[in-house]
Amino acid sequence: MPTITEILDTMEYGPALENDTIARDWLARGPFGHFIGGSFTAPGAVFDSVNPARDEVLAQVTQGSAQDVDAAVAAARDAFPAWSALSGHSRARHLYAIARQIQKRERLFTVLESLDNGKPIREARDIDVPLAVRHFYHHAGWAELVAEEFAGQGPHGVCGQIIPWNFPLLMLAWKIAPALAAGNTVLLKPAEYTPLTALLFAEICIEAGLPAGVVNIVTGDGTTGAALVAHDGVDKIAFTGSTNVGREIRRITAGSGKALTLELGGKSPFIVFADADLEAAVEGVVDAIWFNQGEVCCAGSRILVAEAVAERFTTRLRARMETLRVGEPLDKSTDIGAIVHARQLARIRDLVAQGQAAGGVLHQGSAPEGCFFPPALMVDVAPANPCVSEEIFGPVAVVMTFRTPDEAVDLANNTRYGLAASIWSENLTLAMDIAARVKAGVVWVNATNLFDANAPFGGMRESGFGREGARAGMAAYLRPMRSGATPPAPGPIGPLPKTAPVSGLDRTHKLYIGGGQKRADNGQSYSVLVDGALQGHAPLGSRKDIRNAVEAAQKATGWTAMSGHQRAQVLYFLGENLAARSASLCAFASEEEIDASIARAFYYAAWADKFDSSVHDTQSAHITLAKYEPYGVMGLICGEEAPLSGFLSLVLPAIAMGNRVVATPSQSAPLAALELAQVFACSDIPAGVINIVSGPVGDLAQTLAAHDDVAALWSAQPALAGLVETESAGNLKPVWQVSGPLGQGREFLLAATQIKTIWVPYGA
């Protein structure tokens, strides 16, 4: 054993192992069954839950079957009426009790999480458990306020929740707390590798007096999760995990009516400008990629450094990497623990080998034998290097350089993901400009991996859709309380002439693309019959017309860059011109519809500069902005009822928020929308902001849903729900099934925007 003098000379840490007796005593209760209907089932066919740091079996848990999922869903369904009927205050008391019980068992949760996952105990103790408690306290508050703050909304019903292995307890809290606060009941499936803290949480639910069946936990592998996703008795699915699995869940749930929240993978940029505090940025990298062994979906794994400081920064970073301690997770001096499973370790090694084969130069620290991987830094990489493009989910970062802010943004956005980004600069103007331009759901300025229950978290693009935390996360577990009649389905169309004449002078309606009236690419039109009379002919749009319309919308970025006030003036002018053209519009729409359309233009003009983003109260020394941003290009599939006002009810809120749209009007009566081409042209609406393609709505909707450059989709055609949700799985665009296509309000504005959460230093 070294002397004090020797310790002062080397400054090496001695071992500081946490006593794991308390966790071992709890594990002795195994093997474990499922938690269904308020009690544990007898163990069935079991599998091992392994401590990855020591390759030892901690416990045996039950492999969930379809029958187990059936029983758990039935228990949740039985418990739902009474739980949802409780007052918000009563549910708040239960959530508060859960938070207090976790705090009372904090050390047990901490040690068990570290044993089961392999993460350093300091991280479980200082981050995971306190944040889990914070979520239950926070959502106890939402339960208290839900009736007041979410008037007219109610719970979905039974929520199926599937969580990953990197933050088992914290992800459980993210999912269960808002679901219960909103009045839902849940069936949660923890990850196969890390089920133990979920089972301990089940015992906490009993101690906290939670009614039987409100929370159910079924353990198992991917087959158990698949049974949960496909179950007809589940009303909402919330999934955190890989993008590939998220894409499959989108396909499985397509057309089922299930609400869906997906928080998926990432390949987050960590951008260091020349004026950054380099020492602080180096420590930021430690927190960004070597925190939790790099097993973090928003890990800053792509380090983009200004060329002027790249050599200095990389030298300091390599020196810091050498000081990181890899080893026993229960040692309080450990910085990087064990990789969760040997399969994940093999995947990390394989991707690193691919990166080296593609020309990357690897620098590594050291690690003991076993399921450990040393912190690693890869340099001399090209954008196509697998370690640059693929999510590794391990302690491996790549370094690339840039010369200008524009180049930094291009590199940052050169990914199919969009979960998070970290920006380092002493110039706040520069940092906020980059924050606005980077495509990510969360942006940290001079910080990284900051989380709070009152900060919305979630991704863009193939990092998923929906938000967890804060008001937005609570809203995801609620739905409008409405019951509407089934909307009419479109009638058949065909290009062949009809035997009925058109009264008066023949009118030629064209598609409206890029600010001009265009003939359909195939040169065909179809007859439009209204009440048996031939009203006219509409162009028969096709896949190529949709392509042209999307390209036109992509170019109209100036509309998105406008202020809300500027967009409002255009929408007021549009309302004025609708009134001026009401006489000509009467041939295609009723006077009531025209008046409703004018009022709708004024309504969304009023909202254009009043749909405010917000500042959230989170951690001290930070301002946390929740900024509403437009998606960019949206596809709108309009319904058949009220072809003029129904069309504008979808178009106006979307463009009021700064989006550009490609809209398919009513298939049966498209002429009212096509007649607006001249109104749009004289209302100062820039070319490409509104594009109209008429024709077979099913074919056009399929093309819009599958198009990678369409960022979001609204559909007011219920019969197409399965089709568009399936096709949207390609780029995982959010799809909103518009249940009240003739309505208006905040619901439309929320569906037209996505939240970017920006953490900015503030105060001491």
C-alpha positions, -999 to 999 in steps of 0.1 A, spaced: 0 0 0 15 34 -10 25 59 17 10 94 20 42 108 5 40 86 -25 4 94 -30 12 132 -30 40 126 -55 18 106 -79 -16 121 -71 -31 88 -80 -65 78 -67 -68 48 -44 -98 25 -47 -131 38 -33 -154 9 -37 -191 13 -29 -205 -15 -7 -230 -35 -27 -244 -55 1 -278 -38 1 -282 -45 -36 -271 -81 -32 -297 -86 -5 -324 -73 -28 -312 -95 -56 -316 -126 -34 -353 -122 -38 -350 -135 -73 -357 -151 -97 -382 -124 -107 -415 -126 -125 -434 -98 -141 -453 -70 -122 -489 -72 -134 -520 -60 -117 -503 -48 -86 -483 -79 -78 -455 -101 -91 -462 -132 -111 -444 -165 -105 -412 -167 -126 -416 -184 -159 -389 -191 -186 -360 -170 -173 -329 -153 -187 -299 -139 -170 -293 -103 -161 -255 -99 -160 -231 -75 -144 -210 -66 -175 -180 -54 -154 -175 -88 -137 -194 -111 -162 -215 -125 -133 -251 -133 -132 -269 -109 -109 -304 -123 -112 -328 -142 -134 -359 -125 -148 -388 -138 -168 -390 -138 -206 -423 -121 -214 -447 -139 -238 -476 -127 -258 -499 -141 -230 -480 -120 -204 -485 -89 -225 -522 -97 -228 -525 -101 -191 -506 -68 -184 -527 -49 -210 -559 -63 -195 -548 -52 -160 -540 -17 -173 -573 -15 -191 -592 -25 -160 -574 1 -139 -578 29 -164 -614 41 -156 -608 46 -119 -573 61 -123 -583 85 -150 -614 95 -130 -593 105 -100 -588 142 -94 -555 157 -105 -546 163 -69 -551 126 -61 -528 115 -89 -503 142 -78 -502 127 -43 -493 93 -58 -465 107 -79 -452 127 -50 -452 95 -29 -432 77 -57 -406 105 -57 -402 103 -20 -399 65 -20 -371 66 -46 -353 92 -25 -356 69 5 -341 41 -15 -316 62 -33 -285 42 -24 -302 9 -34 -312 22 -68 -278 37 -73 -258 5 -66 -283 -17 -85 -282 5 -115 -244 5 -116 -242 -33 -112 -268 -40 -139 -257 -14 -165 -220 -10 -158 -220 27 -155 -198 45 -130 -215 48 -96 -208 85 -95 -230 90 -126 -258 68 -112 -256 86 -79 -252 122 -91 -272 122 -123 -296 92 -129 -313 88 -96 -317 126 -88 -331 132 -123 -355 103 -120 -368 118 -87 -370 152 -103 -393 139 -130 -418 124 -106 -418 156 -86 -422 177 -117 -451 156 -130 -468 156 -97 -471 193 -104 -485 186 -139 -511 162 -124 -522 190 -101 -525 215 -130 -537 192 -159 -574 202 -158 -565 239 -158 -536 239 -183 -549 213 -207 -587 220 -207 -606 199 -232 -580 171 -233 -579 137 -217 -556 107 -214 -551 82 -243 -558 52 -222 -533 23 -220 -497 34 -229 -471 9 -240 -436 21 -232 -403 6 -243 -370 19 -228 -333 13 -236 -305 0 -215 -283 31 -213 -303 50 -186 -327 23 -173 -342 41 -143 -341 76 -158 -359 65 -190 -385 48 -169 -391 80 -151 -393 100 -184 -420 76 -196 -441 67 -166 -443 100 -148 -461 120 -175 -483 91 -184 -496 87 -149 -499 125 -144 -521 127 -175 -544 99 -162 -531 70 -184 -522 35 -172 -490 19 -185 -473 -13 -195 -435 -7 -195 -410 -31 -210 -374 -24 -198 -344 -34 -219 -334 -70 -219 -299 -62 -206 -310 -39 -177 -344 -49 -162 -335 -48 -125 -342 -12 -115 -376 -14 -132 -385 -44 -110 -373 -25 -79 -394 4 -90 -424 -20 -91 -419 -26 -54 -418 12 -49 -452 15 -66 -466 -10 -40 -450 10 -11 -464 43 -25 -499 29 -26 -504 31 -64 -536 13 -73 -532 -21 -88 -528 -22 -126 -519 14 -130 -482 4 -136 -473 -29 -151 -438 -41 -160 -431 -70 -183 -395 -81 -189 -382 -97 -220 -364 -93 -253 -374 -78 -286 -402 -103 -291 -419 -90 -260 -416 -55 -272 -430 -65 -306 -460 -81 -289 -466 -48 -269 -463 -26 -300 -488 -47 -320 -513 -52 -292 -548 -39 -301 -555 -29 -265 -527 -3 -264 -536 33 -272 -502 49 -273 -466 37 -278 -436 56 -265 -402 42 -276 -366 52 -269 -340 32 -288 -324 27 -322 -336 44 -354 -341 11 -372 -364 -3 -345 -382 30 -344 -388 28 -381 -403 -7 -378 -425 5 -349 -438 32 -372 -447 6 -398 -463 -18 -373 -485 9 -358 -495 25 -391 -532 29 -395 -539 15 -360 -548 49 -345 -521 45 -318 -504 77 -307 -466 75 -312 -436 91 -297 -401 81 -309 -368 92 -294 -342 76 -315 -305 76 -324 -281 105 -329 -247 115 -342 -245 149 -325 -220 175 -335 -197 192 -310 -186 225 -326 -156 243 -313 -149 278 -327 -115 295 -326 -126 319 -298 -138 292 -275 -124 285 -241 -104 255 -251 -99 241 -216 -137 243 -210 -144 227 -244 -120 198 -236 -140 191 -204 -171 195 -225 -159 166 -247 -154 145 -216 -190 150 -207 -202 147 -243 -187 114 -254 -170 97 -225 -199 102 -201 -218 69 -196 -192 51 -218 -205 70 -248 -237 50 -245 -258 82 -249 -281 89 -278 -272 126 -278 -234 120 -273 -213 146 -290 -194 121 -310 -186 143 -340 -161 170 -328 -159 198 -353 -130 222 -346 -120 254 -362 -88 248 -382 -70 276 -365 -71 259 -331 -74 223 -341 -39 212 -333 -39 229 -299 -73 215 -290 -66 180 -301 -33 179 -282 -51 190 -250 -79 166 -256 -55 136 -261 -37 145 -229 -70 147 -210 -81 114 -224 -51 97 -210 -61 107 -175 -95 90 -176 -99 60 -154 -116 30 -169 -126 1 -147 -148 -11 -118 -181 8 -119 -186 6 -81 -153 25 -76 -161 62 -70 -129 71 -88 -139 55 -120 -146 78 -150 -157 52 -176 -173 19 -166 -182 -13 -184 -199 -16 -218 -234 -29 -212 -230 -62 -230 -204 -82 -249 -225 -78 -281 -224 -40 -278 -186 -42 -272 -182 -63 -304 -202 -37 -323 -180 -9 -311 -149 -27 -320 -163 -36 -355 -172 0 -363 -138 13 -351 -121 -12 -373 -142 -1 -402 -132 35 -395 -95 27 -394 -98 7 -426 -114 39 -442 -83 59 -433 -90 71 -397 -61 73 -373 -71 61 -338 -58 74 -305 -69 55 -274 -65 55 -236 -62 23 -217 -88 -2 -202 -87 -34 -182 -95 -68 -197 -132 -77 -199 -162 -58 -212 -144 -25 -213 -135 -2 -241 -109 26 -237 -118 62 -245 -109 68 -281 -104 96 -305 -102 92 -343 -86 118 -365 -80 122 -403 -115 111 -411 -136 119 -441 -174 126 -439 -180 91 -454 -160 73 -428 -183 49 -409 -172 63 -376 -185 97 -388 -218 86 -402 -229 57 -380 -240 58 -344 -213 39 -324 -229 41 -290 -195 38 -273 -167 61 -260 -154 69 -295 -153 104 -310 -141 116 -344 -124 150 -350 -129 170 -382 -119 206 -389 -137 236 -405 -127 271 -417 -159 291 -417 -191 291 -397 -210 281 -429 -187 251 -433 -193 242 -396 -231 242 -402 -228 221 -434 -207 195 -415 -230 195 -385 -261 190 -407 -244 163 -428 -262 135 -411 -296 118 -412 -300 124 -375 -310 155 -356 -311 149 -319 -286 173 -303 -257 197 -308 -231 215 -286 -216 248 -296 -186 264 -280 -178 300 -285 -172 332 -264 -192 351 -291 -229 347 -281 -240 362 -314 -221 335 -334 -233 307 -311 -269 317 -313 -267 320 -351 -253 285 -354 -279 272 -329 -306 286 -352 -291 269 -383 -281 235 -369 -308 208 -373 -312 194 -338 -339 191 -312 -316 202 -284 -287 227 -286 -263 234 -257 -242 266 -258 -208 262 -239 -222 231 -222 -233 196 -231 -256 168 -218 -277 191 -196 -311 176 -188 -341 187 -167 -377 176 -163 -388 210 -174 -367 211 -206 -383 195 -237 -361 167 -251 -364 150 -285 -351 149 -321 -357 160 -356 -354 140 -388 -343 103 -382 -338 110 -345 -376 107 -341 -405 130 -332 -423 141 -302 -409 156 -270 -403 143 -235 -403 167 -205 -419 200 -197 -454 210 -212 -446 194 -245 -439 160 -229 -470 162 -209 -491 171 -240 -478 139 -257 -498 118 -231 -531 137 -237 -555 140 -267 -584 163 -275 -617 151 -261 -639 151 -292 -662 128 -311 -668 137 -347 -688 121 -376 -669 101 -401 -658 124 -429 -668 116 -465 -645 95 -486 -634 108 -521 -655 95 -550 -640 78 -581 -622 99 -607 -611 92 -643 -597 110 -673 -624 100 -697 -649 127 -708 -684 129 -693 -716 132 -712 -727 163 -693 -719 198 -706 -702 227 -687 -724 257 -685 -709 291 -697 -674 297 -710 -650 268 -705 -624 274 -677 -590 258 -677 -577 251 -642 -540 242 -637 -518 230 -609 -502 257 -589 -465 251 -585 -437 276 -577 -460 306 -580 -472 297 -615 -501 277 -630 -487 246 -645 -503 219 -667 -501 184 -652 -470 165 -664 -491 138 -680 -512 163 -698 -545 148 -685 -575 162 -666 -605 147 -650 -641 157 -648 -654 173 -616 -691 165 -609 -709 183 -581 -744 172 -574 -745 154 -607 -736 185 -627 -702 189 -645 -685 218 -627 -653 217 -648 -621 198 -652 -591 195 -628 -555 185 -638 -546 149 -630 -514 154 -610 -488 127 -607 -456 117 -589 -436 141 -610 -459 170 -603 -454 163 -565 -416 162 -571 -417 196 -589 -439 211 -561 -416 199 -534 -386 213 -552 -404 247 -555 -412 246 -518 -376 238 -509 -364 270 -527 -389 293 -509 -367 296 -478 -372 334 -476 -408 328 -463 -394 308 -433 -368 336 -427 -395 363 -424 -407 376 -391 -441 366 -378 -452 401 -383 -443 401 -420 -461 368 -425 -491 382 -407 -493 412 -432 -494 388 -461 -521 367 -445 -542 398 -438 -538 408 -475 -548 373 -485 -580 377 -465 -586 410 -482 -582 395 -516 -605 365 -508 -632 391 -500 -625 409 -532 -628 377 -552 -658 363 -534 -680 367 -564 -659 345 -586 -653 320 -558 -691 316 -555 -691 294 -585 -671 268 -566 -680 273 -529 -708 286 -508 -710 321 -494 -707 306 -459 -675 288 -469 -660 319 -484 -668 339 -453 -653 312 -431 -621 312 -453 -617 350 -449 -621 347 -411 -596 319 -410 -570 340 -429 -575 368 -403 -573 343 -374 -539 329 -384 -526 363 -394 -534 372 -358 -515 342 -345 -484 345 -368 -466 368 -344 -482 357 -312 -474 319 -310 -446 326 -285 -417 304 -276 -409 302 -239 -382 302 -213 -382 272 -190 -372 272 -154 -345 245 -152 -310 246 -138 -294 276 -123 -269 296 -144 -288 288 -176 -316 301 -197 -334 272 -213 -353 283 -244 -381 262 -260 -382 277 -295 -410 268 -319 -396 262 -353 -413 254 -386 -406 220 -401 -397 235 -435 -416 217 -463 -449 201 -452 -473 179 -471 -510 185 -466 -537 160 -477 -570 178 -475 -603 162 -468 -634 161 -489 -658 183 -469 -659 221 -475 -633 220 -503 -625 258 -499 -625 263 -462 -612 228 -455 -583 234 -478 -574 268 -462 -579 254 -427 -548 233 -433 -528 256 -454 -531 288 -433 -518 275 -400 -489 258 -417 -477 288 -436 -484 312 -407 -457 293 -387 -432 297 -416 -436 264 -434 -439 260 -472 -466 235 -483 -475 210 -510 -512 205 -507 -535 180 -524 -571 195 -524 -603 176 -522 -603 149 -548 -640 152 -555 -641 190 -556 -607 205 -562 -616 235 -583 -623 257 -553 -587 253 -542 -573 256 -577 -593 288 -582 -571 303 -554 -541 304 -577 -548 339 -589 -557 350 -553 -524 337 -540 -504 353 -568 -518 388 -561 -515 385 -523 -477 388 -520 -473 351 -512 -438 343 -525 -435 317 -552 -432 281 -538 -448 288 -504 -481 273 -515 -482 245 -541 -514 227 -551 -514 194 -569 -549 179 -576 -556 143 -587 -559 108 -572 -554 116 -536 -542 81 -526 -514 81 -551 -504 117 -544 -505 111 -506 -483 81 -510 -457 101 -529 -458 129 -503 -454 105 -474 -424 87 -490 -406 119 -501 -374 125 -481 -376 163 -486 -411 165 -470 -404 170 -433 -440 166 -419 -473 155 -431 -509 162 -422 -538 140 -435 -575 147 -433 -583 115 -452 -588 88 -425 -589 60 -451 -553 69 -460 -539 67 -424 -523 33 -428 -508 42 -462 -492 75 -452 -479 63 -418 -463 33 -434 -447 53 -462 -435 80 -437 -413 54 -420 -386 61 -446 -374 94 -431 -395 91 -399 -415 123 -406 -442 131 -381 -477 124 -394 -507 142 -379 -541 127 -386 -563 158 -386 -594 148 -367 -611 182 -371 -601 195 -405 -625 224 -404 -614 235 -370 -588 260 -359 -567 268 -329 -535 261 -310 -537 224 -319 -529 233 -355 -501 256 -346 -484 230 -324 -487 204 -352 -471 229 -376 -440 234 -354 -413 214 -337 -395 225 -305 -358 233 -304 -345 235 -268 -315 258 -265 -295 259 -232 -276 293 -229 -253 303 -200 -270 329 -178 -257 344 -145 -228 332 -124 
